[in-house]
Each structure stands twice: as C-alpha cells, then as structure tokens.
Amino acid sequence: MSLALLLPLAQHTNAGPSTGGHGELVMTIMIVVVLSVIWTALGVVCWIFWRAKKREDAARAEAEVEWRNAPSS
C-alpha cells in the first residue's frame, strides 16, 4: 500500500507538540493498520469464494458438454 494514499489520514490533526499530538498520531497509525488488515482479510475471503464459483462454473460447463454428446434414446 502506498504511503501517498495514507497521507490524507495522517493530516487530519492540527496538534502541535504541546497538545498531545503523539497520542493522535499513534491512534491514526493504529486505525490505518487495523483497516488495512480488515480490507486484506475481506479481499482474501472474496478471492476464495470467487475461485470456488469459477470452479463450480467450470464443472457445470463440463457436465453440459458431456450431456450434449450422450446418445439419445
């Protein structure tokens, strides 16, 4: 993930060194990390379901091809 995409999240604070800006920076980093992990996990789950659907469609297409070649009675 590019740091340029995370820059707007880090710029939302206007805190200086005397207003506790360090705590806000840590919270921003933690939010970015948690959201990145969640979106990555969601992407992996979607990829798994996409592959299963693709495999199911291939099996169905293969079954249709076999059905067309069966001799009629």
Order of alpha helices (4+ residues) and beta strands (2+ residues): alpha-alpha
